[in-house]
Amino acid sequence: MTALSESGLRRLWHGLPWALALLVYFTGGGYLGLGTHALVMILFALSLDLALGQAGIITMGHAAFFGIGAYAAGIFASHLSADPLLGLAAATLAASLFGLLSGAFILHTAGVTLMMLTLAVSALLAEFANQAHGLTGGDDGLQLGRMAPLLGLFGFDLWGKTAYLYALAVLFLWSLAAWRIMRSPFGRSLDGIRQNPRRMRAIGTPVWRRLVVAYGLSAAMAGSAGALEAQTTRSVGLGALSVLTSGTVLVMLVLGGTRRSYGAFLGATVYVVVQDFAAEIDPFRWMFVIGLLLMAVVLIFENGLTGLGDAARRALAGLPRRSGRP
């Protein structure tokens, strides 16, 4: 196989998820709402992969940033402007600033201590949202009302077409940004910090500062996901800040595989689809199906569902090659 053909295959591989997403748009019909939710969860899982998979920041409270983004978008739409892009920008900025601020304090720690601190931050935010009834709606939730047309042209229709393309566009831009970040010197240094922070400090790398920046970027992505969820469903509830939400996105990432190009894509999509169909069959025991799926994937594949691709490549590598002669 020539270098050109290998490059072409790589481009084809990277374009396949986006082509499938567009195919869902044209053929999804009544499932576009589910597809939009899947796109939001992919972005959320991608944000966790940046913090946990790439930088090695152990967190169990990533829902804090998702919830901040959701509530910021909801409050912005209710009190300032119903423009979705302005709300998205405000939510992303709010989550990023909170990520930088909280990260500056808690990222002096590591391991179990760090994990418990992230959990505590998320729990404190959830309690604040519950008590601040006048601002967040408390346990009744927050209703956004009618969103303004996207770019002043495309209204959010009943069939969810605008919402789907909106979520897909935001996901694409963040995916491109994450891809560039991870292949930059900054991204390479994060990989080194994840593997051996002491050695990175020894060669002069500002480990704490880079972790804080990575945490802020991850928070911004999660905030964008929360804003999309709020704007496309036009409601925000306390569940956006719950420990269950943090656990759910972690399961999605483990299913797909951490530090893999499309692990978040595959894991979140499979989780959302399996959850939807399992809940239709049995609304009370669908988590049993998710649990079995997670156990099977973790025990069989080293790198989650993306390990299927690794297994296929190894199998193909074991096949005898053609000599190219007649």
VODOBA-613845 format. One record per residue (C-alpha): x, y, z; residue in one letter; residue number from 1. Coordinates in Angstrom, 3 decimals, always signed. Example, Ala and Ser with C-alpha at 12.3 -4.5 7.8 and 13.67 -1.06 7.14 Angstrom:
# VODOBA-613845
{{+12.300 -4.500 +7.800} A 1}
{{+13.670 -1.060 +7.140} S 2}
***
This chain:
# VODOBA-613845
{{+0.000 +0.000 +0.000} M 1}
{{+1.493 +3.379 -0.985} T 2}
{{+1.894 +6.341 +1.347} A 3}
{{-0.685 +8.232 -0.681} L 4}
{{-3.282 +5.518 -0.312} S 5}
{{-2.587 +5.257 +3.427} E 6}
{{-3.076 +9.010 +3.744} S 7}
{{-6.308 +8.747 +1.806} G 8}
{{-7.561 +5.994 +4.081} L 9}
{{-6.784 +8.107 +7.141} R 10}
{{-8.744 +11.016 +5.711} R 11}
{{-11.600 +8.652 +4.921} L 12}
{{-11.540 +7.335 +8.488} W 13}
{{-11.614 +10.836 +9.976} H 14}
{{-14.466 +11.841 +7.691} G 15}
{{-16.601 +8.764 +8.382} L 16}
{{-18.180 +9.923 +11.713} P 17}
{{-19.219 +13.237 +10.195} W 18}
{{-20.637 +11.545 +7.107} A 19}
{{-22.663 +9.219 +9.352} L 20}
{{-23.892 +12.207 +11.357} A 21}
{{-25.126 +13.893 +8.174} L 22}
{{-26.743 +10.623 +7.095} L 23}
{{-28.676 +10.560 +10.377} V 24}
{{-29.881 +14.086 +9.652} Y 25}
{{-31.389 +13.046 +6.318} F 26}
{{-32.738 +9.673 +7.427} T 27}
{{-33.301 +10.060 +11.191} G 28}
{{-36.887 +11.254 +11.003} G 29}
{{-38.395 +11.200 +14.473} G 30}
{{-35.056 +10.244 +16.041} Y 31}
{{-33.382 +13.601 +15.420} L 32}
{{-34.037 +14.615 +19.030} G 33}
{{-32.199 +11.513 +20.208} L 34}
{{-29.441 +12.270 +17.716} G 35}
{{-29.076 +15.801 +19.061} T 36}
{{-28.779 +14.461 +22.601} H 37}
{{-26.101 +12.027 +21.398} A 38}
{{-24.115 +14.894 +19.820} L 39}
{{-24.296 +16.846 +23.082} V 40}
{{-23.086 +13.843 +25.070} M 41}
{{-20.253 +13.279 +22.591} I 42}
{{-19.043 +16.822 +23.230} L 43}
{{-19.375 +16.286 +26.977} F 44}
{{-17.388 +13.042 +26.798} A 45}
{{-14.785 +14.734 +24.600} L 46}
{{-14.314 +17.399 +27.263} S 47}
{{-13.752 +14.725 +29.915} L 48}
{{-11.242 +12.977 +27.672} D 49}
{{-9.217 +16.186 +27.499} L 50}
{{-9.036 +16.419 +31.296} A 51}
{{-8.887 +12.759 +32.300} L 52}
{{-7.526 +10.976 +29.252} G 53}
{{-5.008 +13.520 +27.976} Q 54}
{{-3.977 +15.468 +31.086} A 55}
{{-4.533 +12.715 +33.665} G 56}
{{-6.759 +14.898 +35.881} I 57}
{{-8.846 +12.441 +37.898} I 58}
{{-12.301 +13.955 +38.219} T 59}
{{-15.674 +12.733 +39.365} M 60}
{{-17.332 +16.135 +39.244} G 61}
{{-17.251 +17.072 +35.580} H 62}
{{-20.996 +17.672 +35.676} A 63}
{{-20.176 +20.936 +37.468} A 64}
{{-19.134 +22.525 +34.177} F 65}
{{-21.928 +20.909 +32.195} F 66}
{{-24.433 +22.267 +34.712} G 67}
{{-22.863 +25.727 +34.798} I 68}
{{-23.101 +25.891 +31.010} G 69}
{{-26.720 +24.746 +31.069} A 70}
{{-27.808 +27.186 +33.780} Y 71}
{{-25.792 +30.058 +32.285} A 72}
{{-27.469 +29.530 +28.909} A 73}
{{-30.877 +29.283 +30.585} G 74}
{{-30.443 +32.406 +32.691} I 75}
{{-29.006 +34.311 +29.721} F 76}
{{-31.970 +33.356 +27.529} A 77}
{{-34.497 +34.197 +30.258} S 78}
{{-33.108 +37.568 +31.329} H 79}
{{-30.789 +38.956 +28.629} L 80}
{{-31.186 +37.565 +25.115} S 81}
{{-32.771 +34.546 +23.439} A 82}
{{-30.041 +34.490 +20.782} D 83}
{{-28.576 +30.952 +20.942} P 84}
{{-25.050 +31.883 +19.833} L 85}
{{-24.736 +34.642 +22.424} L 86}
{{-26.055 +32.270 +25.073} G 87}
{{-23.608 +29.586 +23.972} L 88}
{{-20.689 +32.026 +24.179} A 89}
{{-21.760 +33.245 +27.629} A 90}
{{-22.171 +29.687 +28.933} A 91}
{{-18.804 +28.602 +27.532} T 92}
{{-17.083 +31.590 +29.112} L 93}
{{-18.781 +31.067 +32.484} A 94}
{{-17.818 +27.381 +32.626} A 95}
{{-14.262 +28.129 +31.497} S 96}
{{-13.757 +30.815 +34.140} L 97}
{{-15.104 +28.544 +36.869} F 98}
{{-12.848 +25.740 +35.619} G 99}
{{-9.781 +27.985 +35.761} L 100}
{{-10.713 +29.322 +39.209} L 101}
{{-11.540 +25.963 +40.796} S 102}
{{-8.623 +24.275 +39.025} G 103}
{{-6.186 +26.824 +40.450} A 104}
{{-7.162 +25.637 +43.938} F 105}
{{-7.702 +21.902 +43.597} I 106}
{{-4.982 +20.995 +41.076} L 107}
{{-2.310 +21.349 +43.752} H 108}
{{-3.550 +17.904 +44.817} T 109}
{{-3.634 +14.575 +42.980} A 110}
{{-5.096 +11.079 +43.102} G 111}
{{-8.004 +10.299 +45.411} V 112}
{{-7.787 +13.717 +47.086} T 113}
{{-8.267 +15.465 +43.754} L 114}
{{-11.139 +13.158 +42.833} M 115}
{{-12.942 +13.896 +46.095} M 116}
{{-12.409 +17.644 +45.700} L 117}
{{-13.944 +17.625 +42.216} T 118}
{{-16.877 +15.688 +43.637} L 119}
{{-17.246 +18.210 +46.464} A 120}
{{-17.210 +21.174 +44.056} V 121}
{{-19.967 +19.583 +41.969} S 122}
{{-22.038 +18.809 +45.077} A 123}
{{-21.686 +22.391 +46.362} L 124}
{{-22.836 +23.783 +43.021} L 125}
{{-25.813 +21.429 +42.970} A 126}
{{-26.852 +22.553 +46.438} E 127}
{{-26.441 +26.201 +45.487} F 128}
{{-28.638 +25.684 +42.411} A 129}
{{-31.219 +23.947 +44.597} N 130}
{{-31.316 +26.812 +47.107} Q 131}
{{-31.178 +29.713 +44.621} A 132}
{{-34.790 +29.169 +43.555} H 133}
{{-35.281 +32.702 +42.261} G 134}
{{-32.344 +32.362 +39.860} L 135}
{{-32.283 +28.695 +38.892} T 136}
{{-35.816 +27.532 +39.626} G 137}
{{-34.523 +25.170 +42.331} G 138}
{{-35.898 +21.653 +42.135} D 139}
{{-38.607 +22.858 +39.726} D 140}
{{-35.990 +23.562 +37.097} G 141}
{{-35.589 +26.469 +34.704} L 142}
{{-37.620 +26.877 +31.505} Q 143}
{{-35.982 +28.797 +28.651} L 144}
{{-39.085 +29.599 +26.629} G 145}
{{-38.778 +30.268 +22.911} R 146}
{{-35.256 +30.541 +21.456} M 147}
{{-34.530 +33.132 +18.761} A 148}
{{-33.772 +31.857 +15.238} P 149}
{{-30.193 +30.730 +14.738} L 150}
{{-28.231 +33.485 +12.915} L 151}
{{-31.585 +35.246 +12.630} G 152}
{{-32.584 +32.840 +9.846} L 153}
{{-33.131 +29.292 +11.088} F 154}
{{-35.857 +28.750 +13.647} G 155}
{{-35.839 +25.841 +16.096} F 156}
{{-38.534 +23.672 +14.532} D 157}
{{-40.679 +20.922 +16.002} L 158}
{{-38.765 +18.216 +14.122} W 159}
{{-35.408 +19.199 +15.621} G 160}
{{-33.599 +19.766 +12.314} K 161}
{{-32.089 +23.125 +13.255} T 162}
{{-31.143 +21.888 +16.725} A 163}
{{-29.380 +18.846 +15.255} Y 164}
{{-27.295 +20.825 +12.756} L 165}
{{-26.546 +23.447 +15.409} Y 166}
{{-25.228 +20.807 +17.819} A 167}
{{-23.295 +19.101 +15.011} L 168}
{{-21.607 +22.368 +13.986} A 169}
{{-20.561 +23.173 +17.562} V 170}
{{-19.262 +19.630 +18.048} L 171}
{{-17.267 +19.838 +14.815} F 172}
{{-15.614 +23.129 +15.810} L 173}
{{-14.709 +21.858 +19.270} W 174}
{{-13.423 +18.557 +17.839} S 175}
{{-11.194 +20.449 +15.436} L 176}
{{-9.930 +22.643 +18.285} A 177}
{{-9.245 +19.603 +20.491} A 178}
{{-7.409 +17.860 +17.649} W 179}
{{-5.156 +20.881 +17.136} R 180}
{{-4.549 +21.292 +20.870} I 181}
{{-3.521 +17.675 +21.345} M 182}
{{-1.037 +17.862 +18.466} R 183}
{{+0.495 +21.119 +19.647} S 184}
{{+3.537 +21.393 +21.962} P 185}
{{+1.076 +22.175 +24.760} F 186}
{{-0.793 +18.939 +24.107} G 187}
{{+2.425 +16.932 +23.971} R 188}
{{+3.447 +18.382 +27.326} S 189}
{{+0.091 +17.322 +28.802} L 190}
{{+0.796 +13.770 +27.683} D 191}
{{+4.168 +13.930 +29.405} G 192}
{{+2.589 +15.313 +32.580} I 193}
{{+0.037 +12.501 +32.590} R 194}
{{+2.788 +9.900 +32.307} Q 195}
{{+5.366 +11.367 +34.676} N 196}
{{+4.734 +14.785 +36.280} P 197}
{{+7.933 +14.659 +38.352} R 198}
{{+10.095 +14.246 +35.301} R 199}
{{+8.265 +17.071 +33.525} M 200}
{{+8.911 +19.357 +36.506} R 201}
{{+12.564 +18.333 +36.457} A 202}
{{+12.970 +19.552 +32.871} I 203}
{{+11.350 +22.890 +33.680} G 204}
{{+7.744 +22.370 +32.591} T 205}
{{+5.223 +24.504 +34.562} P 206}
{{+3.084 +21.471 +35.405} V 207}
{{+0.479 +23.184 +37.613} W 208}
{{-0.153 +26.039 +35.174} R 209}
{{-0.575 +23.715 +32.232} R 210}
{{-2.963 +21.500 +34.151} L 211}
{{-5.045 +24.547 +35.109} V 212}
{{-5.207 +25.667 +31.462} V 213}
{{-6.179 +22.157 +30.350} A 214}
{{-8.848 +22.037 +33.058} Y 215}
{{-10.209 +25.402 +31.901} G 216}
{{-10.350 +24.236 +28.275} L 217}
{{-12.092 +21.023 +29.319} S 218}
{{-14.565 +23.063 +31.391} A 219}
{{-15.276 +25.309 +28.389} A 220}
{{-16.113 +22.296 +26.228} M 221}
{{-18.358 +20.828 +28.920} A 222}
{{-20.041 +24.219 +29.337} G 223}
{{-20.776 +24.339 +25.622} S 224}
{{-22.317 +20.874 +25.868} A 225}
{{-24.491 +21.984 +28.781} G 226}
{{-25.591 +25.091 +26.882} A 227}
{{-26.547 +22.998 +23.849} L 228}
{{-28.558 +20.642 +26.038} E 229}
{{-30.419 +23.546 +27.640} A 230}
{{-31.091 +25.368 +24.372} Q 231}
{{-32.246 +22.321 +22.421} T 232}
{{-34.506 +20.994 +25.193} T 233}
{{-35.426 +24.503 +26.482} R 234}
{{-35.134 +23.396 +30.084} S 235}
{{-32.516 +22.911 +32.800} V 236}
{{-32.833 +20.772 +35.917} G 237}
{{-30.708 +19.902 +38.918} L 238}
{{-29.785 +16.658 +37.190} G 239}
{{-27.316 +18.604 +35.045} A 240}
{{-25.128 +19.062 +38.150} L 241}
{{-25.668 +15.633 +39.697} S 242}
{{-23.079 +12.988 +40.508} V 243}
{{-25.056 +10.646 +38.238} L 244}
{{-24.329 +12.922 +35.273} T 245}
{{-20.595 +12.864 +36.082} S 246}
{{-20.713 +9.082 +36.348} G 247}
{{-22.669 +8.728 +33.124} T 248}
{{-20.161 +10.679 +31.030} V 249}
{{-17.333 +8.670 +32.599} L 250}
{{-19.071 +5.437 +31.560} V 251}
{{-19.454 +6.820 +28.026} M 252}
{{-15.753 +7.584 +27.816} L 253}
{{-14.710 +4.193 +29.199} V 254}
{{-17.038 +2.484 +26.725} L 255}
{{-15.472 +4.263 +23.773} G 256}
{{-11.898 +4.381 +25.020} G 257}
{{-9.793 +7.171 +26.493} T 258}
{{-7.106 +9.006 +24.496} R 259}
{{-8.534 +7.707 +21.242} R 260}
{{-9.487 +9.898 +18.290} S 261}
{{-13.136 +8.850 +18.289} Y 262}
{{-13.525 +7.090 +21.620} G 263}
{{-15.898 +9.765 +22.923} A 264}
{{-17.911 +9.596 +19.688} F 265}
{{-18.362 +5.852 +19.804} L 266}
{{-18.904 +5.517 +23.548} G 267}
{{-21.466 +8.308 +23.874} A 268}
{{-23.396 +7.209 +20.787} T 269}
{{-23.596 +3.575 +21.877} V 270}
{{-24.610 +4.584 +25.412} Y 271}
{{-27.394 +6.921 +24.270} V 272}
{{-28.790 +4.462 +21.710} V 273}
{{-28.629 +1.434 +24.028} V 274}
{{-30.161 +3.437 +26.869} Q 275}
{{-33.046 +4.589 +24.681} D 276}
{{-33.926 +1.141 +23.344} F 277}
{{-33.384 -0.619 +26.682} A 278}
{{-35.604 +1.941 +28.446} A 279}
{{-38.336 +1.334 +25.887} E 280}
{{-38.230 -2.380 +26.645} I 281}
{{-37.987 -2.018 +30.436} D 282}
{{-38.029 +1.511 +31.930} P 283}
{{-36.974 +0.222 +35.361} F 284}
{{-34.050 -2.094 +34.529} R 285}
{{-32.303 -0.434 +31.586} W 286}
{{-29.214 +0.298 +33.715} M 287}
{{-28.719 -3.448 +34.052} F 288}
{{-28.158 -3.598 +30.278} V 289}
{{-25.694 -0.682 +30.432} I 290}
{{-23.826 -2.407 +33.259} G 291}
{{-23.532 -5.664 +31.331} L 292}
{{-22.350 -3.797 +28.236} L 293}
{{-19.697 -1.900 +30.206} L 294}
{{-18.418 -5.076 +31.885} M 295}
{{-18.219 -6.916 +28.576} A 296}
{{-16.367 -4.094 +26.830} V 297}
{{-13.873 -3.547 +29.669} V 298}
{{-13.126 -7.260 +30.033} L 299}
{{-12.803 -8.024 +26.313} I 300}
{{-11.247 -4.881 +24.830} F 301}
{{-8.298 -3.054 +26.318} E 302}
{{-9.198 +0.301 +24.741} N 303}
{{-12.987 +0.222 +24.896} G 304}
{{-15.055 -0.141 +21.756} L 305}
{{-12.289 +1.458 +19.710} T 306}
{{-10.355 -1.689 +20.573} G 307}
{{-12.458 -3.380 +17.906} L 308}
{{-10.523 -1.397 +15.311} G 309}
{{-7.226 -2.412 +16.917} D 310}
{{-8.256 -6.068 +16.850} A 311}
{{-9.248 -5.777 +13.187} A 312}
{{-5.900 -4.185 +12.282} R 313}
{{-3.995 -6.907 +14.123} R 314}
{{-6.026 -9.567 +12.334} A 315}
{{-5.336 -7.965 +8.964} L 316}
{{-1.653 -7.625 +9.784} A 317}
{{-1.517 -11.380 +10.339} G 318}
{{-2.829 -12.138 +6.864} L 319}
{{-0.283 -12.988 +4.154} P 320}
{{+0.467 -10.000 +1.912} R 321}
{{+0.165 -10.196 -1.837} R 322}
{{+3.451 -9.981 -3.668} S 323}
{{+1.998 -7.665 -6.295} G 324}
{{+3.077 -10.000 -9.084} R 325}
{{+0.697 -11.735 -11.468} P 326}
***
